Amino acid sequence: MGNSDALTEILASKEASGKKARGEIYGINGPVVTLLGDQGFQMNEMVYVGKNRLVGEVIGLNTEKTTIEVYEETSGMKPGEPVEGTGSPVSCLLAPGILDNIFDGIERPLSSIREKDGAYIERGVSVDSLDREKLWQTHITVKPGDVLEAGAIIAEVPETRAIVHKVMVPPDLSGEVIKAVPDGSYNIETELVTLRLKDGTERALTMCQRWPIRVPRPVLKRYSPTMPLVTGQRILDTLFPIAKGGTAAIPGGFGTGKTMNQHQIAKWSDADIIIYIGCGERGNEMTQVLEEFTKLIDPKSGNPLMDRTTLIANTSNMPVAAREASLYSGLTLAEYYRDMGYHVAIMADSTSRWAEALRELSGRLEEMPAEEGYPAYLASRLAAFYERAGLVENLNESEGSISIIGAVSPQGGDFSEPVTQNTKRFVRCFWALDKSLAYARHYPAIQWLSSYSDYVGDLAGWYTDNVSPKFMDYRNRMYYILTEESKLMDIVKLIGSDVLPDDQKLTLLIAKVIRLGFLQQNAFHKEDTCVPLKKQFLMMDTILYLEKKAKALVKLGMPVSVLEKFDIFDKVINIKYDVPNDKLELFDEYKKKIDTFYNDVLEKNG
Amino acid sequence: MAIEYLGLNGINGPLIVLEGLKDAAFDEVCEINVGSEKRLGRIIEIYHDKAVVQVFEGTEGMTLRNAHTKLSGHPMEIAVSEDMLGRTFNGIGEPIDGLGDIVSDLRLDVNGKPLNPVSREYPRNYIRTGISAIDGLTTLIRGQKLPIFSGNGLPHDMLAAQIVTQSSLGDNAEGEKFAIVFGAMGVTHDVADFFKRTFAESGVSDHVAMFVNLANEPVVERLITPKVALTLAEYLAFEKGMHILVILTDMTSYCEAMREVSSSKGEIPSRKGYPGYMYSDLASIYERAGIVAGCSGSVTQIPILTMPNDDITHPIPDLTGYITEGQIVLDRNLNGRSIYPPIGVLPSLSRLMKDGIGEGFTREDHQDVANQLFSSYAHAGDAQALASVIGEDELSDIDKAYLLFGAEFEKHFVGQDPAENRTIAQTLDLGWKLLGLLPKAELDRVDTKILEKYYRPTDPEEFEGALS
């Protein structure tokens, strides 16, 4: 691990100066390695295990044995091989170069691994987390004499075309600037600014920080959510919105479209930064994200989506312990960008794989299992994970947020299993995917009756101010019609739809328009893949206007069978394709068409 | 030469315990001599000088005294070579066809290594199987892992054989080297014979390497069979540039073996007694499908598994579905109505299909036709359910049309002859003929332009005739 070892030494803070523990392997059971007795390691310390120097973490300590989980395949390792401590916990290196990159679960860039090892991932590979040679155009924003608090910004670096990286004072330091370099091109290890700390010592700051992945980065204050994370997906934005700084879970059996939904949100949501964690999922899917995001253009900035994205890929065949760590690595990267004042969205696909990794390790540690073999601390780990989301005031008084959208893969699609149930306790949005919708290829297959969003109340004000005062009324009306439909469908299933009175038939007809024309969204259609809020509102407006007019006709005694013959319903369903997102004035035509329809019906049947 | 250890310290099911080992490594293979017989084992747990070893051939006939163990110094390896095509091996890769050993300098670790996601190439090239339900609705893509979820007594073997025969001789195999690696875990003699015979009859025997662990052979051996098979597949695909189709049957036996070993080890069980690492273990098999960027070859997997009690939520199909890129589900109901292949269209899915079809690959209308067929067939199911409650006569005209569509769809689109090899165009045109049974206004999944171009109403009376 030559290079990154050296880097670790440079960057690790005070505690690294002490002596490092060493020991010898006693037992090996899959990814769990035990050492006899207490050999002086710290809890959660990062260690190098064996001759190949595989990365591991200390996860258990008592007087009899030290337990280590190894983040790489332990095949071929022998008892008696050395274990070497690093003196610091498993951490992420934070500096420019994180974006537009793909890492494994412990922040090793996969493209560097490929350069070194070829197509397959070898064990004990030593690569730097970030490029240490690359020169970044740096603009220094402080001068000698400035007094800086923790988190203060000392330099700005255009990291990608879309994002300016703000170099900050680490959260545990503050002091007076006594030296600063002029603007120029520097690598991430150049000393940019020297601080005199309160105790009189001097500390040089580079672009790098290290932060332990399991510890949340500090903030000044947490706010309650006030603005939505706009995703461009109608069913989410309108019916079940998630706030910036909010949490959501997408549970669904296989084939219901969890990953597809995550991709859509990652592509089109209005977050500044996307951290996409592929945790124990398919290799081909990560390749697809990588390919697509490099090609796709962000509608806001006009730059490739990868410019604002970081991928963490720990596919299902990569070692299980690193899968457990990958979620925390992603969170730490997200918190770092949040500290700069960005809105970050994390896609965790899938949290069930992470929970299974916990279960697998727990089993190897011979812990007492709770429900379905999961460890008893599953709930507290999930809580700790989702609680790292939030809209906050950072140490440097900027505002930033982390929204977490976690996919859940319940066994057999059964939502009563422990991971789904415990997740439900800690998230405020629940987007339940449904097998029968997926079978009928109704995408996104989010079941509107079993899904919910607890943010609707918090966000109502925002929608009123920024879209339309009628937005929430319309949303509630539409949701009401859908709920009515499901009640009526119970009757229809028993006796057919012919016997229903006309006003109820109309409810079914309008509900169909809502389902096909509004809820269904085609991710592969140029116009339909991402829809601005304004258009979502106008679509609702048109559908409900049609409902109003049709209702008036039914009141006048027109049978629904007559109304159905007019193609206005199909026209309204096709609005999503026929009205381009930048030609919203076309909606006026539809109102006229609905009026014509009203008059025609009256004329012909009046 | 290596030290030989005399005797054992314990035997428990397929596991043996050895003490006093020197320099033994985790996952190392050892050779155990029992009398004149040689067996292979793998170290699955090690504490200081004490190791737990899993014996592939089983522990029958072993005593604490009669075994001599030698450490090999490396993990499980097999010799690989192109000459292995056309040959038959046992579950741990030893030739059993009497044609002699495989001579090769190249020995590979059967565990493989995880493929770096940035080195993968996203699979885009479809494989024509000639089966409408697959080509049209769940298109198989080169580099994909697409399992067949079946049940006992359903014709999954016949379907797998048909896929192999037709795709290997199909139009997209031209000029490219194609081969099949067949791994059988715990299958009956009949099934093994069936495959051998079918491969011979269709003239592909020379391109098939068979790894066979029969139902009455040692359970632990089958834990290594898929890994051995995939090691050869990867070698042929990524070193020799061949397109490899890997058939693994039956994954259920594999998982049962895993459960057996896990329980002998005294591990804490998770669901239904299966070990907690079953997901990771299955992933280490299925994820070995794919295409490496810069290589001309590919590994495509069709694992077959029988769902215990036809239950798709059973841990084996469930975990498999979460790893593989879709699934083909066989339906007992269709089979009961003599429809072959009895592919349950609605729960079947190919995740990679969307990027490998359409203009430039198959035909511009492919995705639309597939979506519409799915949607209309789902509607037909609702109509069927309603009809069984209120009677067919009470249905509205439109529901009657759906009922007819559903029946014809199952009969002509899903159903086809085991020897019938349909082109993509035939499949799609057939789809349009069926959709023609429904009024145009009902086709809400099709782009308006495509609809104008392809939709023609079909007269129900003349439907049979229109097919020819």
Boltz contact constraints between the chains, C-beta under 6 A:
constraints:
  - contact:
      token1: [A, 26]
      token2: [B, 48]
      max_distance: 6.0
  - contact:
      token1: [A, 27]
      token2: [B, 47]
      max_distance: 6.0
  - contact:
      token1: [A, 28]
      token2: [B, 26]
      max_distance: 6.0
  - contact:
      token1: [A, 28]
      token2: [B, 46]
      max_distance: 6.0
  - contact:
      token1: [A, 29]
      token2: [B, 45]
      max_distance: 6.0
  - contact:
      token1: [A, 74]
      token2: [B, 26]
      max_distance: 6.0
  - contact:
      token1: [A, 75]
      token2: [B, 27]
      max_distance: 6.0
  - contact:
      token1: [A, 75]
      token2: [B, 75]
      max_distance: 6.0
  - contact:
      token1: [A, 76]
      token2: [B, 25]
      max_distance: 6.0
  - contact:
      token1: [A, 77]
      token2: [B, 26]
      max_distance: 6.0
  - contact:
      token1: [A, 78]
      token2: [B, 25]
      max_distance: 6.0
  - contact:
      token1: [A, 79]
      token2: [B, 48]
      max_distance: 6.0
  - contact:
      token1: [A, 102]
      token2: [B, 118]
      max_distance: 6.0
  - contact:
      token1: [A, 110]
      token2: [B, 116]
      max_distance: 6.0
  - contact:
      token1: [A, 110]
      token2: [B, 118]
      max_distance: 6.0
  - contact:
      token1: [A, 111]
      token2: [B, 118]
      max_distance: 6.0
  - contact:
      token1: [A, 113]
      token2: [B, 116]
      max_distance: 6.0
  - contact:
      token1: [A, 114]
      token2: [B, 116]
      max_distance: 6.0
  - contact:
      token1: [A, 114]
      token2: [B, 118]
      max_distance: 6.0
  - contact:
      token1: [A, 114]
      token2: [B, 119]
      max_distance: 6.0
  - contact:
      token1: [A, 119]
      token2: [B, 119]
      max_distance: 6.0
  - contact:
      token1: [A, 119]
      token2: [B, 292]
      max_distance: 6.0
  - contact:
      token1: [A, 120]
      token2: [B, 113]
      max_distance: 6.0
  - contact:
      token1: [A, 120]
      token2: [B, 115]
      max_distance: 6.0
  - contact:
      token1: [A, 121]
      token2: [B, 114]
      max_distance: 6.0
  - contact:
      token1: [A, 121]
      token2: [B, 116]
      max_distance: 6.0
  - contact:
      token1: [A, 254]
      token2: [B, 321]
      max_distance: 6.0
  - contact:
      token1: [A, 254]
      token2: [B, 322]
      max_distance: 6.0
  - contact:
      token1: [A, 255]
      token2: [B, 349]
      max_distance: 6.0
  - contact:
      token1: [A, 283]
      token2: [B, 115]
      max_distance: 6.0
  - contact:
      token1: [A, 283]
      token2: [B, 117]
      max_distance: 6.0
  - contact:
      token1: [A, 283]
      token2: [B, 120]
      max_distance: 6.0
  - contact:
      token1: [A, 283]
      token2: [B, 287]
      max_distance: 6.0
  - contact:
      token1: [A, 286]
      token2: [B, 117]
      max_distance: 6.0
  - contact:
      token1: [A, 287]
      token2: [B, 117]
      max_distance: 6.0
  - contact:
      token1: [A, 287]
      token2: [B, 120]
      max_distance: 6.0
  - contact:
      token1: [A, 287]
      token2: [B, 122]
      max_distance: 6.0
  - contact:
      token1: [A, 288]
      token2: [B, 122]
      max_distance: 6.0
  - contact:
      token1: [A, 291]
      token2: [B, 122]
      max_distance: 6.0
  - contact:
      token1: [A, 313]
      token2: [B, 117]
      max_distance: 6.0
  - contact:
      token1: [A, 315]
      token2: [B, 117]
      max_distance: 6.0
  - contact:
      token1: [A, 316]
      token2: [B, 283]
      max_distance: 6.0
  - contact:
      token1: [A, 316]
      token2: [B, 287]
      max_distance: 6.0
  - contact:
      token1: [A, 316]
      token2: [B, 323]
      max_distance: 6.0
  - contact:
      token1: [A, 317]
      token2: [B, 114]
      max_distance: 6.0
  - contact:
      token1: [A, 317]
      token2: [B, 283]
      max_distance: 6.0
  - contact:
      token1: [A, 317]
      token2: [B, 284]
      max_distance: 6.0
  - contact:
      token1: [A, 317]
      token2: [B, 287]
      max_distance: 6.0
  - contact:
      token1: [A, 318]
      token2: [B, 114]
      max_distance: 6.0
  - contact:
      token1: [A, 320]
      token2: [B, 280]
      max_distance: 6.0
  - contact:
      token1: [A, 356]
      token2: [B, 279]
      max_distance: 6.0
  - contact:
      token1: [A, 359]
      token2: [B, 276]
      max_distance: 6.0
  - contact:
      token1: [A, 360]
      token2: [B, 276]
      max_distance: 6.0
  - contact:
      token1: [A, 360]
      token2: [B, 277]
      max_distance: 6.0
  - contact:
      token1: [A, 363]
      token2: [B, 268]
      max_distance: 6.0
  - contact:
      token1: [A, 363]
      token2: [B, 276]
      max_distance: 6.0
  - contact:
      token1: [A, 369]
      token2: [B, 268]
      max_distance: 6.0
  - contact:
      token1: [A, 373]
      token2: [B, 270]
      max_distance: 6.0
  - contact:
      token1: [A, 373]
      token2: [B, 276]
      max_distance: 6.0
  - contact:
      token1: [A, 409]
      token2: [B, 322]
      max_distance: 6.0
  - contact:
      token1: [A, 411]
      token2: [B, 318]
      max_distance: 6.0
  - contact:
      token1: [A, 412]
      token2: [B, 313]
      max_distance: 6.0
  - contact:
      token1: [A, 412]
      token2: [B, 318]
      max_distance: 6.0
  - contact:
      token1: [A, 439]
      token2: [B, 346]
      max_distance: 6.0
  - contact:
      token1: [A, 439]
      token2: [B, 378]
      max_distance: 6.0
  - contact:
      token1: [A, 440]
      token2: [B, 375]
      max_distance: 6.0
  - contact:
      token1: [A, 440]
      token2: [B, 378]
      max_distance: 6.0
  - contact:
      token1: [A, 441]
      token2: [B, 371]
      max_distance: 6.0
  - contact:
      token1: [A, 441]
      token2: [B, 374]
      max_distance: 6.0
  - contact:
      token1: [A, 441]
      token2: [B, 375]
      max_distance: 6.0
  - contact:
      token1: [A, 496]
      token2: [B, 390]
      max_distance: 6.0
  - contact:
      token1: [A, 516]
      token2: [B, 444]
      max_distance: 6.0
